[in-house]
Amino acid sequence: MPKLATDAATVEDRLERRRYVDAIAAFLRHGETQPPLTIGIHGSWGAGKTSLMRMVQDELDPGAAAGTPTGLRYGRRRGSAVTNGEVVQATKRPPAPPHEHAVPDAETDGWRPTVWFNPWMYQNGDQVWAGLAHAIIGQVTGRLPRGDRERFWLRLNLRRIDTEAIRRRWYGIVARQLLPTVLWFLVLLAAAAAALLVLAWLRPAWTGSLREVGRWTGVGGGIAATASGIGRWLWSRFRPAAPTFARLLRQPSPLRGSAADPSGPPAADPGYQGRLGFLHLVQSDMRRVLDLVATPDRPLVVFVDDLDRCSPGTVAQVIEAINLFLAGEFGNCVFVLGMEPTTVAASVATAYRDLSAAEAGRDDLGWRFLAKFVQLPLRIPEPEPETELDAYLDHLLGRDPAPPPLPSDESIQVGEAIHVPTELGPYDAHSTATVTYAPVFRTVPGTEVARQKFRSDVAALHAAILDRISAGDVDRGELRAAALDAQRTVLGVDGEPGPETLAAAERVFAERYSDRDAAEPIRAALASLGTGNPREIKRYVNLFRFYTFLAERLRLRGAAVPEPASIAKLAAFTIRWPQLVSTPGAASAAALTELESAAAGEDDHWHELLAAICPGLPAGTDGSLRAFLRSEPTIGTDGFRLR
């Protein structure tokens, strides 16, 4: 029966995008990559931006893309839920806000906490900012165990709540718990007193004895009532606080303008109901959450998807929110933005149309805004027709090659079970019965066996490659030869490098990479950048580093890659003419290579080709672009394939 192919994102690599995923992840994990930072994943609608971003998220934070992220915990775990007594005690002397860092449950090499945010779900500026904050706060604290999460929010919420109202509410709860006990005690005491009076009237001779009975009845009843009251009070105090103080133990709503809850205690500051108070509170909460999980060496990575689906006003608000992070308010964050840059640039120009109108003669306001807050713009290349597209079509038609077989499940011993015969008593030292020990096994699935073997092989190959290369920086070509030799020795496999070898070699390159050898080509191409703006120079250097990482990964696979001078020129080209490399059709390596060749040819052919490939270039671009493409060195097909 015919079926419809879904348009949902996936973490399965169907278009040979793994090299970009690995390069982006390695770039983010590199010790010298310091936040704050914004990376733009550029591509036309339907090009696979969301899938690429999900693959990067899964690489940095295994399980997060599937909704099962790595859990967090404090160094000293407190597993129990918050109790009513703990809440009341906290109102008397509010605990200091948390300053300790959380650690992942399962420590993984290169792990980074991640958050996913879809801005198109929100309609106005306050909603966008609140939605972004809610995504970061909720997805980070949602990884904590219940007890840690409740204590975290208790500490924060007590700063904005009238603690006297909480205590009054608690006293009311206690009174309601104790009042039935007191009433029953008084009723029973009155009934006992009445019965004793009647007996004393009927039997005057018993008066002395009845007086003694009445005394002990009162004492015993009082003790019983007191014990019952104390028991009910303790029961209330040590009950989980969630049913009683739920609002104190959870994250506030992101889209409500007031923290006050009609069913709960009032906010301490009436000004919080206003816009400025709300934004201040959200920022304060987010700062605490980032202190919990984000550090300069392990920043929080925030993925912002489908920015091009937003209205112009929402796009502008997202940019302003991200600029708040980049300005240093929340420094330990990296943003990865998925967008079609032409659409986003047009949205920015529309949102700031008054400013655009004031800049007579300039029509690139949107692109300049993008350049301001995206430090590393990366374009998803179009798939190669004869290889990548063919493989993708085979997948859609259900003709995928059979996956390699998984290893069999393994049983590993995890301990011993002790069997003590029933006839052997605890003090029977002379019994002939013997205690036996039986091994306890756990079955490890084949997928986990394969994963453990892969990690073990990568570690062994990594050490072997390091033994084979010279000290210092990695020489061009030396790494591939060392990797192939290590693969032959460690795995006994000849031929092209396998996944384990590539992973080990890429790790070595990331550890040994240095800009020292790249300084000359970077300086040589700097003049062609056409600007002395410090921000543009930083973006140029960032892009050169990324293209160098990507080129080395291609070289390890035996592909032809450009020289460093050509890579530097490509980085300058991408920074200087973002419109050209973002135009659908014009962004292909073949089209850009043809344009580079035409720059040195006849004028008519050049103008005709430029108009066909990119008709929307700003005025005055023609001459500078042609001079740039004419200059040496050429970028060529191998270079244009990198972007």
Residue, then its C-alpha position, 0 to 999 in steps of 0.5 A: m500500500p502506498k505511504l506518505a513520507t513524514d516531514a518530521a526531523t530525525v537524528e538519523d543521518r540520511l544526507e551525509r551530514r555527519r561531518y558537519v555535525d562532528a565539526i560543530a560538536a568538536f568546535l563547541r567542545h574545544g577548550e578555547t571556544q568560550p561563551p557567549l557565542t551564537i552559531g547560525i545554521h543557515g539553509s533554505w526551507g526544507a533543507g534539513k536544518t532542524s534535523l542537523m540541529r537535532m543531530v548536534q544536540d544528540e551528539l552533545d547531550p545524548g538522549a535530549a533529542a528523544g526527550t530523555p536527557t541526562g539527569l542532573r543531581y547535586g553533589r550531595r543528593r537529598g532524595s526526599a520530597v520537601t515537607n510542610g515543616e521544611v517550608v515553614q522553617a524556611t519562611k522563618r529564615p529563608p535559605a540562601p539561593p543555591h550556588e552549588h553546581a549540578v552534575p550529570d548522573a552519567e558523566t560523559d566525555g564532552w557532555r554539554p547541557t542543551v535546551w530546545f526553544n521554538p520562538w514561533m509559538y509566541q506572539n509578542g515581546d514579553q511572551v518571547w522573552a518569557g518563553l525563552a526563559h521558561a524553556i531554559i529554566g524548565q528544561v534544566t530544572g526538569r532534569l533534577p530529582r524531585g526533592d532537589r527540584e522542589r528545594f531549588w524552587l522553594r529557595l527562589n520563590l520565597r524571595r517573592i512571596d509574603t512569608e507571613a501569609i504562608r505561616r498564617r496558612w500553615y497555622g490555619i492548617v494546623a488549627r484545622q487538624l487539631l480542632p477536631t481532637v480538642l472538640w472530641f476531648l471536650v465532649l468526652l470530658a463533659a460526658a465523663a464529668a456528667a456521668l460522675l456527677v450522676l453516680a455521685w448523686l445516686r451513690p453518695a458513698w462513692t463520692g471519694s472514689l468517684r472524685e479520684v476516678g474523675r481526677w485520673t480520667g481528666v489526666g488520662g484524657g488530657i494526655a491522650a488528647t495531647a498525644s493525639g494532637i502532637g501526632r496529628w501535628l507531626w503527621s502534618r509537618f512531615r507530610p510532603a508539601a506539594p499538596t499544600f504549597a504546590r505553587l512554592l515548589r514549581q516554576p512560575s507560569p511564563l505567560r502570566g503577568s503576575a506571580a500572585d495566584p488567587s488560590g495561594p499567598p499574595a506576592a510580596d511586591p505588588g509591583y511584580q504585577g507590572r511588566l518591569g517587575f515580571l522581566h526582572l524576576v524572570q531574569s533573576d530566576m534564569r541567572r540562578v538556573l544558569d549558575l546551577v548548570a552552566t560554566p565557562d568550560r561547560p556552557l549551556v547550548v540553546f537551540v533556537d529553531d524555525l526563526d524564519r517562521c516567526s513574524p517580523g516583530t517576533v524575530a526582532q524580539v528574539i534577536e534582542a533577547i539573545n543580545l541580552f545574553l551576548a552582552g554578558e548578562f548570562g555569559n555561559c551560553v551558546f546559541v545555535l540558530g536555525m534559519e533561512p537568513t534571507t527571510v530573517a534579514a527581510s523580517v529584521a528590515t521590516a521590524y526596523r523599517d523606520l531605521s531602514a528608511a533613515e539610512a538612505g542608500r543602504d538596503d542591507l540593514g537586516w544582514r548587518f543585524l545578523a552579522k551583529f549577533v551571529q559569530l559563526p554563520l554556517r550554510i548547509p550545503e546542497p546534497e551532491p546529486e550523484t551520491e547523497l541525493d541518490a542515497y536519500l532517494d533509496h531511503l525514501l523508497g525503502r531501499d536502505p542497505a542492510p545495517p551491520p549486524l549487532p553483536s550478541d547480548e553478553s552476560i556479565q557478572v555484577g556480584e554474588a548471591i549468598h545462600v544460607p541453609t535454613e538449618l544453619g542457625p545464627y549461633d550454630a557454629h558447629s553445624t555441618a551445613t555450608v554457605t554457598y555463593a552464586p554469581v549474579f549476572r546481568t544481560v548487556p544488550g547488543t547495542e550497548v556491547a557495540r557502544q562499549k567496544f566502539r569507545s574502547d577502540v577509539a581510546a586505543l586508537h587515540a593513544a596509538i595515533l598520538d604515539r605516531i605523530s610528532a610533538g606539537d601541531v599536526d602536520r597536513g597529511e601526517l594525521r591520516a597516515a598515522a591514523l591508517d597505521a594505527q588502525r592496521t596495528v590496533l584493529g588489524v584492518d587495512g583500507e580506508p579509515g573506519p568510524e572508530t579510526l575517524a573518531a580517534a583521529e578527529r579527537v587528536f586534531a581537535e586537541r592539537y589544533s593551533d592557529r600558529d600555522a594558520a596566521e600567514p594565510i589569515r593575514a594574507a586574506l584579511a585585506s580582501l575582507g574589505t573592512g577593519n571592523p573588529r567584530e567582522i574580523k572575529r567572525y572571519v577568524n571563527l569561520f576560518r577555524f571551522y572550515t579548517f576543522l571541516a577540511e581536516r575531517l574530509r582529508l581524513r576520509g581521503a577527499a581533496v581539500p583546499e589549501p589554507a590560503s583558499i580556506a581563508k579566502l572562502a571565509a572572507f567571501t562568506i562574511r563579506w557577501p552573505q546574500l550570495v552564499s544564502t541564495p537558493g541555487a546560487a549557494s551550490a558549489a558548482a554555481l559558485t565555481e562557475l561564477e569564480s571562473a566567469a570573473a576572469g572572463e568576458d564582461d557580458h558573460w560575467h554580468e549575465l551569470l551574476a544576474a542569473i545566480c543572484p539578482g538581489l545583490p546590493a548596489g555597487t557589489d558587482g565590481s568589488l565581487r569580481a575583483f575579489l573572485r579574480s584574485e589569487p588564490t582561487i577557491g575552487t570546487d573543493g573550497f566551495r563545498l566546505r560552506 
